[in-house]
Amino acid sequence: MSEQATLLLVDRDPTHVETFRRTLELERRVRLVVSLNPAEAIRTAHDLRPDLIVVTHDIPGMNAFAFCQQIRHDAALTGTMIVLTIPHNATEMRFAGLTHGVDEYLMHPIEPAEVLTKLHSMLRMKEVNDQLLADKRELEELHEHLRSSFDQMLQLLTHILDMSLPGAGERGKRIADLSAQVAGRFGVPDTHLRDMEIAARLHELGRILENESERSNVTPMRPGDDWRYILGTRAIFAKVEGLGGAAEVAGSIYENWDGTGHPDHFVQGQIPLRSRILRTVIDLFSLLGAPEKPSSDDVLDEMQNFVGTRYDAMVLVHLRSVLRGEAGDVRGERLVIPVAELQVGMVLADDLCTASGIKLLARNTRLSASTLETIQRRHSLEPIVHGAAVQRKSA
């Protein structure tokens, strides 16, 4: 509220108008503006954004309650308080006003003392309401800032992961998207999907903690051995405020349905549903990456052999249903790999650039022995940190 409050009086009765004028002559904190009809009053309210509107119950041209409701539903006048002047003992009007946005009442005949009393009371209420609204806006801005900072932190972790394991970022995104579709079939609430998405997109963080020899021993065809790196992922999440839920989901990814998994040997329903979903989808992607390039149906048939031991049967049922509706390769048409794994005959899916942004080769270039040698030589001088994107069908 500004230093001088504005009171809009909507009343054409000269006696009432004069009472307000005389009463407020010495009240310098309040400016009185008079409108004689509702249409004029609504235009004036939009121009002045009054702190208080006092409207008579028998205003001509519009029902007083309809007028109050129109003011109350106007977003531009959210903070405006409404006082309705009514006949003495008009109890039914008091009750009706409750549902039409009326804040307070003045009784006819209007007495100057009551006007001042009500006015001071309403102004104090207005100041409190204004402060509450300001505090709410400040709190919302703070929350938005925190959300933005949190999202930036997640993006940073994704970049770090992608620099260490080229392709992990895109792989994590696809795992997250597919897992969300499966979770939707179970009716998992939206409020629980965020932790699962984070766990999916960043579940490989623990691999960064492994040395090169340990990393080279990871075999996609034996996904049950991957539980060790998930302990590192869980430890990283546990150290970051706001990732406790993701830590819980990620930490149980490699639990087995029959209790033979790791690290806690949970059994069946003890394993969080979101972890069971992620385990199944992560293993799907891992098995699809086998050298013999199996189809999704072949992989699902292989995974079916482990229902009741590794996997929850219903998760596999829903995953199979989701995949039936997928067009093309669920892993996407592009594959991001380390520069060291590029081979002659592969076709670039994106422009190949160095860390400083220098473009080496254009999209759709088919790699030859000479271009591959040039890439490797340039990579040794200026690393291509995020790897190279190639068309999956050419890999």
N, C-alpha and C positions, 0 to 999 in steps of 0.2 A: 504494500500500500504506500502511495506517495505521502509526502509530508502533509499535504492538504487533501482531505478525502472529498470525493464527489458524491453527492446524494441526488439521484434523479427521482423527482416526484411526478407520478403519472396520475393527474387528477385535474378536472376542469372546474371543480367547485371553488369559487373565489374565496369562500370562508376558509376552507382547508388550506388553500395556497397561502393566504395571508397569515394564517396561524404558523405555518412553517417559516415564512419569511421573518416574522417578528421573533420567533423563537431562536432562529439561527443568526440573527443580526450580530450578536455578540460572540457567536461561536466561530472564531476565525479558522478553526481547523477543518471546517466543513464548507464546501461550496454547493449552493443549491441551484439545480437546473430543473426547470418545469417543462413537462410535455403535456399537451392537452388531449392527446389521443394515442392509442396503442401503436399505430403505424409510425407516427412521428417518434414515439418513445423508443421503438426498436432501432430506428435509424440513429437516433441520438446515442443510444447505448453502444452501438458499434463504433461510433466516432469517439466517445469519451471513455468507454470502459469504466463505468461508475463503480464505486465501492459498494454502494447501497442503492436499491431501487425500492421506493415506497409507492405502492399502487393501490388505488381504491377498489373495493369489491364490485362497484357498479360502473366501472369505466365503460364509456359508450364505444360501440363498434367492435368489441371483442369480449368474450367471456374472460373474466379476470383470471380464472384458473388456467385457461388455455394460454393466456399471455404469460403467466408465470412458468408454465411448462415449456413454452417456446424459449424463454430466456434461459431456463435451466439446462435445456438440451443443446444450447449454442456453445460450442467449444471455446469460442473467443471470449465468453463471459463466465468461464468456469468459476472464477473467484468472487463473482458478484453475489452479494447476499440480498435476499428479497423479504420485504416487510409488506404484509397485506393489511389494509385498514378495513375493519368489519363492524357491523352493528353490535351493540352490547348484547350478550347472551346468545350470539350466533354460534352455538356449539357445533352444529353440523358443518359450518364453514371451516372451523378449526380442524376437524377430522379430515375434511376433503383436502385442505391445504397440505396435509402431511404427504399425500401421494402426488402432489403437483410441484414440489420443490420450494414451498414457502418455509422460510427460516423463523419468522417471528410475526406477531400481530400487534396492531394498535386498535383500540376500541373507540367508536364514536359515542359521544362527541369527543373530538381530539383535544387533549389538554396539553399545554406547553410543557408542564413538568414531566408528563409521561413521555412526550416526544424526546426530551433531553435524556431522560433515564434510558429509554430504549436505544437511543442513538449511541450513547456512550457504551452501553453494553454490547451493541452490535459492532461498533468499531473495535472494541477489545477482541471480540470473537474473530473479526476480520484479520486483525494483526496476527492472532495465533494461527489462523488458517493459512495466511500468506507465508508465515514462517515454516509451517509444516510442508507446504508445497515447495518452498525453496529448498528445505532439507531433503525432500523426496527427490527433487531434480538433481541436487548435488550427489545424493547417494546413487542415483541411476547413472550419473556420469562417472562416478568412481567405479561402479560395477562394470560399466562398459570399458573403462580403461584397464581394469583387471582382466576382463575377458580378452581384450586385445593383446595385452602383455602375455597372457597364458597361451593364446593361439600363436603368437610370435615365437614363444619358447618351444612349442611343439614343432613349428616349422624349422627352427634351428636344429632340433634333434633329428628331424627327418633329413635335413641337408648333411648333417654329420654322418648319419647312417648311410646315406647314398654315396658319400665320398669314400667311405670305407668299403661298402658293398654295392657297387654300381647295380642299379636295377631294383634294389630293395625297397626304395620309396614307391615305385610304381607297382611292384608286386604286393606291397602292403596295402595300397589303396584298393587294388582289385580284390584282395582277400577280404578287406573291410566291406566293400560293396556287396560281395556275394554272401558274406556272413549276415549282413543286415537283412537281405532277402529271406534267408533261412529263418532268422530270428523273428521276422514278421509273421511267418507261418505258425510260430509257436505263440504269437501274441505278446512277445516281449515288449514292455512299455518303452516309449520313446526316451523316457528319462534314464533308462538303463542301457541305451544303445551307445551313448557317448563313451563310456568306459570301454566297451567292447571295441569300438572303432579305434580308440587310441591304442589299445592292446594289439589289435590287428596290424595297424600301420607301423607300429614301432616294436613288434615282438622280437625282431632280430637284433635289437640293440646289444644284447648280451654277446653277440658274435664279435663285436668290436673288442671285447675284453680278452678274446682268445688270441694266442700267438699264431703265426702263420702255419706252423706245423699242425697245431690242433685244428685250425680251420680247414686245412686240406684233408683231414681225416673224416670230415662230415660227409656222409653219403646219403643223397636224397632217397634212395631206395630203402633206407633203414631209418625212417623218421623217428622211431622210438628212441634212438640214441641221441636225439637232439635236445633232450630235456636239460642237459647240463648248461647250455647257453641261456636257457630261460631263467635260470637262477640269477644270472647277471642282469637280465632285463628286469626281473622283479626287484632286485636290489637297487637299480637305478631309479625305477619308478618310486620305490619306497622313500627315497631321499628327496623327492620333489613334492612340495605341497600341492594338493589337488589331483595327484595321480595315485592315491591310495586305492581307489576302486579299480583302476586299470591294473595296478600291481596284483590285486586279488585275482582278477580274471586271467592275466598273463601267467601268474604263478601256477595255475592249475591246468594249463593247456595240455601238458604231457602226462596227466593222470589217465590211467586206463580204466575202462568200465568195470573190469573184474578185480580192480585193486592192485594190479601188478605194476602200475605206473609210478611216476616220480613227480615231485620229491616227497609227497606226504602219504602216498598209497591210499588215496581216497577211493571209495567204492560207490559206483552207480550215482544215486541221488546226492551223495556228498560232494560230487564234482559240480561246480556251478554250471548251469545250462549254457551260459555264454562261453565258458571255457570248452565245453563239449562241442559246441558249434565251431569254434575257432580251430580246435584240434582236427576236426574232420576236414574243414576247408583248407587248412594249411597243408595237411597230408595230401589232399587232392592236388594242389599246386606242385608240391614236391615230387609226387609220382608222375605228374604230367611232364616234368622236366627230364625224365629218363632219356638216355641216348637213343633208345629205339622209338621214341616219339609216339607213345600209345595214345589212343583216343580217350575221350572222357568216359565213354561206356566201358572200355576195357579197364580203366583205372577204377571205376565204381564197382565193377565186377570183382576186381582183386580186393578192394576194400571190404566188400561184402563178406569175404572169408574171415574178417576180423570183427564182425559184429558180435557183441557179447563179450569180447575180450578187450579190444582197444576202443571200440566205438559204441555209442548209443544208437540202437537200431533206428529209432524214430528220426534222429538227426540225419542219418544217411537216407532215409526215405524222403524227407523234405528236401535234402540237397539234390537228390536225383530228380525230383519234380521241378525244382527251380531250373536245373540245367536243361531240362527238356524245352523250356521256353527261351533259352539263350540262343541268339543267332551268332554263328561264327565261333572262334576259339575263345573260351572263357578267359584265357590269359591275355587276350588282346592280339592285335596284328603286329605289334612291335616288341622287340626283346632288347633290353639294355644289358650290356655285358662289359666286363673290363676290357680295356684296350688290348691287353695281352692275349685275350681269347679270340680276337678277330681273325678271320680266315679268308683266304682267297675265295671269291665267288659270293660272299655275303653282300647284301644290298643295304645301303644306309637308309634308315627310316626318317632321319632328321639330319639337318646340317651338322657336320662334325666341327666343333670349335674347341679351342684351347681355353684354359681357365681365364685368360685375359680377354677372351672374346674374339680372338682371331679365327676366321673361318678357314678351315683346311680343305674340306670337301663338301660338296652340295648334296642335298637329299637325293635319293635314287641313284647315287653313284655305286656301281658294282666294283668291289675291291679286286684289284689285280695284284700280282706279286710286287710290282714297283710301287703302287700306291700304298700297299701295306707296309713296305719297307720305309717309305717316307713318313707314314703315320708313326711307326714305332720310333724312328729317329727323332721326330719332333716331340713325341711323348717323353722321351728321355731328357729333353732339354726343358720342356714346359709341359708338365703333366696335364692330361685330359682327365680331370679329377672325377667327373661324374660318369665316366665310361662312354660307350658309343651305343646308339640306338640303331638296330638293324631290323629289317623285315623278317619276321619270325619264319616265314616260309622259305627264306633263303639260308637260314642258320642250320 
